[in-house]
Amino acid sequence: MRIAGNEFDRSELAGAFGDLGTLIPFVVGYITINRLDPQGVLLGFGLLAVVTGLYFRTPMSVQPMKAIATVAVTHPEAVTPGGIFVSALVTGMFWLGMGLSNAVSWIAALTARPVVRGITLGVGLSFILEGVNLMRGGWLVAVPGALLTLALLGRRRLPAMLVLLGYGGAIAVATDPTLTQDLAALAPRFRWPTVAVPSVSWADVTTGVLILAVPQAALTLGNAVLATVDEHNALFPRRPISVRLLAVDHGLMNLIAAPLGGVPMCRGAGGMAGHVRFGARTGGALVILGSLLLVLALILPDSVATLFRLFPLPVLGVILFFGGMELAASVNGDAAARVDRTVMVVTAGVALWNMGIGYISGLLLYHAATKGFIRL
């Protein structure tokens, strides 16, 4: 079925879950560790996923900002809901300013294509490594899941993702003795959303700006803006987007989500690759995912942690692995010169450690080589 330029079929349904490997762990962390209201978190993701699918009409991902989420989840004693709220506001204002002033286009023009491709390759490889790390905790679960996925990839009648999710759910029920009882005890209850602005101290402002928002900026520029635009326009040349549009998009996303109780969000080349790898070709996948998240936010907000137990970490690792493989495989040399290939590989390697430093290193290396200061 095609509605407003989006497809709604089994492939789009399967592709809707292609980015769960990054979404679920951080959402669970925000809710269980940082004690954020589950409704606000899910409402932000759900609303923006639906709007994304309807506006872009391509499987543009909606992800938690990883640098912010990682610090928040691993340092709950220092990062309060107020600090997370501040980081979302500051991030939103920064990217809105970068887009409206067109400063992001100037940075994009300065950034050579091998650097962007290196960032893309680095993101793909990091997804593969994250996937392997998650699978290591349960090889007996992960290996059959990976083999199932390999056998079914590309089959529209029996999408690999739907089989993988069913497999993961069956494993979760079989290995978690209390899960069946907890699922049976779920009690759907409608709850109206509210504007959720937490109390904010000066310590929250300092944490939100310096500890959360500033370190995230380079990662957002490299992966969520430059690499995502490059990957999107290669996959969907009939619906091209610009870095300026995506910068403004990031600003609006976070300024809208923050008052709803949402968390800092971004796009991502890896997330988009995950949606595409498992069957998504239009924005229908995001509309489906967003609608499901909105239902959870409005009817089962306090049961999210229980429902997410149906997705074992090794299975999420399989999803991450195949999404990373799709993204990394999309980067090819195109008979590029040795300098370009070297810059791409160096950028990717450093980006595995730090995305911002990888971007700067690749940029400096490229311009030094092309101006004859060094030989590669």
N, C-alpha and C positions, 0 to 999 in steps of 0.2 A: 504494500500500500504506500502510495506517495502523497504526501501532504506538504504544501508550501516548500517544495524543493527538497524535502527530506524523505528518505525511505524508512519504513517501519516494518521490518521482517525479521526472520530468525538470525540473519547475519548481523543486523544492527543490534539486536538484542544481545547476541554473544559479544560483539565488539564493545558494548556499553560497559562491560566488566573488565576491559583490558588494562585498566590502570588501577585496579584494586590493590596491587602490590605496594603502591606508595600511599594510597588513600587510607586504607584500613589501619595500618600500624600507627600512623600519626594521629588519626581521629581518635582511636582508642586511647592513645597516650594523653591527648589533650583532655579527654573526658575523665579518665580514671586517675591520672597522675596530677594534672593541673586543675582538676575539679571544675572544668567549664561546663556550662549547661548544655547537655547533649542536643536540646532542641535548637539552640542558637547555632551551634557548629553545623548540624545537618541542614538547617534552614539556609544558611549561607551557601553551602556547596550545592544544595538542590536547586535553589532559585537561580544561581548563576550558571549551573549546567544547562537548565532549560533555556535560559536566555541565550547562552552560547550557541546551542544547537539551532535555535530559531534564527539567530542573526548571521552566524558564519556559514551555516549549512554544511559544515565539514566537521570531522571528529576532533575538534580542538579541545585539548584536555583542560580540566580544572583540577589543580593540585594544591596541597598545602605547600607553603614556602618552606623548603627543606632545612635551610640553615636556621631559620627562626624556630621551626618545630623541634629540631634536634636539641637546641639549647634549652628550649622551654621544657621539654620532656625529661631531659637529663639533669636539669638544675631547678626542680620545682621549689626548692627552698629560697631561690633568688628571683625566680620569674613568677609573678603573680598575674591573675587575670587582668589587672590594671596595666601591667607592663605589656601584655600581649595586645590589649586594646590600643595602647599608644603606638606600638610597632605597626599595627595595621593602618592606623590613621596617617602616620608619618610616611610609611611606604606608599600609601595611596596618593598623598599630596606630592611626594617626590616624583612619581612616575607620571602623574597628571601634568606636572610642570615640565618634565622632560619631553612629553609629547606635545603639549600646546606650544612650547617655545621652539620645538623642532630640534632641540639639542641632541636628541637621540639619533636623528637622521645624520647629523654631522659625525657622530661617533661611528655610526654604521658605515659611512662613506670612507672613514679612516681605516676601517677594519677590513683587511684583505680576506678574500674567500678561503684560502687555506687555513686561516685562523678560525673562521666560522666552522669549517668542516672538521677541524681538530677538536673544537668544543663539542660538536655533534658526536664525533667518534668517542671522545672521552665520556660523554653522558651515556652512550650506548654501552661502553665497557663497564662503567660504574654500575649500571643496572644489572649487567651480567654477574658482576662480582657480588652485588647485594643479593641477587637471586640465589647464587651458589651458597652464600653464607646462611641464608634462611633454609635452604634445602639440607645443609649439613646437619641441622638438628633433627632431621627425620628422613634419612635416605630411603628407608623402606616405604615411606609414603611418597616421597618426591619422585623416585625413579619410575614407578608405574604411571604416575601422573604425567611425567615428561614424555614417556613412550606413547601414552594415549594421545597427548597433544600432537606429537609428531605424526602419528598415524592418521589423525583427523583434520589437520590443518588444510584449509582450502576446500573442505567439503561443506557445501551450503546446506544440504539436507540434514546433516548431523554436525552442527558447529562444534569445534573442539572445546571452546570455552564452556558451553553449556554442559558437556559431558564432564569436563574437569571440575566444574562447580558441584555437580551432582556427586562425583567421586569424593571431593573434599568434604562435602556435607555428610556422606555416609561414613567416612573415616572418623570425622569429628564425633558423630553420635556413637560409633562403636567404641571409641577410645576414651570418651569423657563420660563417666558413669552418671553424672548429675545433669548433663545437658538436656536429655529428654524430659526430665521432670521440670527443669527451668523453662523449657520451651512451652510445655503444657500449661505452665502457670502464668504465661504472658496474658496480660489483660489490656486490650486496646482501649484507649481513652483519649478522646479529642481534647487537645489543649491549644488555646489561642496563642499565637506568637506575641511576644512583647518586645519593645525596644529595651535592650539590655546594655546599659552603660555602667560599667563597674566603677567603684571609687578609685581615684587615681592620686597617688602621692608623688612628691618630687623624686623619690627613689624609683618609682615606676616610670617616670618620664626619662630619667637617665638610663635605666635598663632598656626601656623600649626603643630609645633612639640609638644609643652607643653599643649596646650588647646584642640587640636583635636586628634592628632595621639596617644599620650601616653595613655590617658584614654580609647581609643578604643581597645588597645592591649589585655587587659584581656577579653573583650567581644568577640573579634575575636577568641582568643584561646579557650574559653569555648564553645561558640555556633558554630562559623563558622568552626572550625577545629575539636576539640575533639568530640563534640556532633554530628556534621554532619558525620564524619567518622563512628561513632558507628551506627547511624541511617541508613546511606547508606548501610553499609555492612550487616545489619540485613535485609533490604528490598531487596537488590540485591547481594546475596552472590556469584553469578557467575561472578560478575564484582567488586571485592574488590578493595578498594583504601587504601592508607596509610596516616598517618598524615604528613609525609614528603612530599608526592606528593601534598597534599592540601596546605601546607605552601608555597611551590614553586609556586603553582597555584595562590595563593593570591598575591604573589610578582609580577608575570608576569601580572596578570590582571590589577593591579593598575599602573604599569610602562607603560603599553600599553595605558590605557585609559586616563591618565593624559595629555599627549601632544595633544590628540584629543579634549580636553575640557571636558572630562568625570569627574565624581566625584568618591570619594573613594568607592570601591565595595567589596563585600565579598560573601561567600556562607552562608547557614543557614539551620539548621535542620527544623525550622518552615516553611521556604519557600518550602523546598522539600516536607514536609508533606502536604502542601497546594496543590502542583501540583499533588501529588499522590491521595489525598482525592477526587479530582475532575476528576480523570480518567487517568492521565499520568502514563505510565509504561516504556517509553523509552525517549531518548533524542529528539525525534521528537517534543515533546511539546516545548522544548527550541528553536529548530530551527524555529518553527512556530512563537513563540513570538518574537524572535530576528529578523526575517524577517519583521514582521509587524512594529517593532520599527525602523528598517533601512529605510523602506518606508516612515515612518513619518519624520525621520531625513533628508531624501534627498528631499522630495517633499512637506511636510507640516510642516516644523520646527517651523514656527511662529504661528501655529494654535493649538499647543499642549494643551494649557490651555483651549481652547474652546472645543476640542474633549474630554478632560478628564472630562468635566462637565457632560458627559453622564453617569458617574459612581457616583451616589450619595453616600455620606459618610455612611449612614446606610447600603447600599448594600455592600460597602467595609467592613463594620463591620461584616456582615454575612460571607463573605469570610474568614476574619481573624479568626472568631469564629470557623468555621469548620476546618480550618487548624490547629489551636491550639488544638482542640479536637482530631484530628487525631494523633498529636504528643504526647500529654499527655497520650492518651490511649495506645500508643505503649510501654509505660514504665510499665512493670509488675514486680512483686516480684520474679517470677521464684522460689518460695519456698525459698527465700533468708533468711539469718539469720537476727535476730532482729537488730544487729549492722548495717548491710548493709541497711536495710529498714530505720532505723533512720537517718543514714547519708544521704541517698537519699532525705528524706523529709526535713531535715534541710537545705541541699544544695539548694533544690528547693525553700524553703521559703525565704532564704536570697537572692537568685538569683532574686527573684521578685523585690527586692529593688535595688540590685547592682550585676551584673553578676560576676565581678571580686572578690568582697568580698565573694560572695556565693561560688565560686570555692575554694578560700583559706580556708574559714571556713570549708567546707566539707572535704578538704584534711587534715587539722589539726585535725579535729574531728575523722576522720577514723584512722589515724595513732596513735592518742592518745588512742583510744579504743582498737585497735588491739595489741598495745604494753602494755596494762594493766594499763595505767595511769588513765583512767576513766572507769566507767561502764555505759553502755547504756541499 
